[in-house]
Every structure is written in structure tokens, then in C-alpha cells.
Amino acid sequence: MASRRSGSTARGVTMTNPDTHSAEDVEAGRLLFTRAWTFSRGSPGLDHLPPDDRPEVAFAGRSNVGKSTLINALVGQHALARASNTPGRTQELNFFTEPDAGLYLVDMPGYGFAEAPKDKVAAWNRTLRAYLAGRRTLLRVFLLIDARHGPKSVDDEIMKLLDGAAVSYQAVLTKADKISRTDLERVTERTIAALAKHPAAYPHVIVTSAETGAGFEDLRATIAKLLTSQNA
């Protein structure tokens, strides 16, 4: 792991970043996400999962956290990942890939929406646990947290599930442009403190805004480095 350094994020927040992204890392991330990413398949259950024949990174988060918006901004497309008009409706694992077929991006169903039917929530939890426990090519889960609210109890439940599955995960704050710099610094510090209680959590929080593009260079470089390490 690279030595610690200070890094700037959205709205000028400074925090300890255990990653050092070289110019080569940043360029690799840029090139990776200028490819023609396309929808591969939606998997309502484990029987419909694609073969685990390539590395994967997954995105999880509460309903309305901006997951589809973040994925679209990541790949530079407007409608690769489609947001449902009804939060909590999507109950599939959606897989996206690119021409070289070297990586899957996995969009997990949103969780924590009170109006979602209990049977669907239970089915989602079963699928999630089985996916996390059995997907040997899963490199990291990016846990999206709304910067306006910070971590909630339902996020802590997912963190515990990820800890139990021994899956590495990293917090990504979304919608950082929606709050003041002072509030963003406060919620970032609170998120770091929450992550420190979980053994599988990666310590660096990526702060993003799909509106301004802040944080996406960091996110792209992080994913590119994960892929390079896997292929080494």
C-alpha cells in the first residue's frame, strides 16, 4: 500500500488518503471508462448470474442515493444505468461490461426503502448474501452514502453483512455539491469514524458529485488499480 498523503476532494475537503494515484493510474482510469460500456444482463437470482470469468466491482447503496447517476457519470453515458421512478422497485443485480470483457460493473438493488414489499426485501437480502459469499471474482464493493445525510443504521447493517462475507468495501459519498463545505467536512469525518468500526472497510472515503464531476478521477483510478492488481 502506498504511503499516506493528504488529498483534496469535492468542495476542498481534505482527508487522509492511503492511496497515491500516479499519472499512469489516472490515465488508466480515464481510458478504462472511455470504452463503450454496455448492459450485459439483469440477474433476479443466483441462477441467472453470468459466469465469474472476470473481475467485478459492485455498487451498493440506499434507494435514492444516486447510484444510477454515479454509474452513468463514471462511464460518461447518460442512460447506461436506468433509475426507477419508484425507489426500491429494482430487485436485480445488473451487470455492465465493455468490449475487452475485462471487468464487470455490478449495480446492486437499492436497499432501505420503507415501501418495498417485505417479501422482496427478504429475497433481495438472500440474493445479496449468496452473491457476496460466493462471487470469487468480486474485487470490491463501493458503498454509496448520500452526503446530505451521512451513514444511517441501514448502512451499518450492510457494512456488517459485508464484514461477515469478508468482502472489501469502500465508502463513496454522493451529491457532495448539495451541501456546504463545512457540512461536507463534518459528514466525511463521521463516515470515516463509522468505517473504522468495520474490519472489511477500506479507510479512504471518495467524495463525489455527478453534477460537478468531483471525485470521479479518484474513483476511476481506484478501479483501474484494482484491475491492474488482479491481473498482475
Secondary structure, DSSP 8 states (H G I E B T S, - for coil): ----EEEE-GGG-EEEES----HHHHHHHHHHTTS--EEEEEESSGGG-----S-EEEEEEBTTS-HHHHHHHHHT-SSSS---SSTT---SEEEEE-TT---EEEE---B--TTS-HHHHHHHHHHHHHHHHH-TTEEEEEEEEETTT---HHHHHHHHHHHHTT--EEEEEE-GGGS-HHHHHHHHHHHHHHHTT-TTB-S--EE--TTT-TTHHHHHHHHHHHHHHHH-
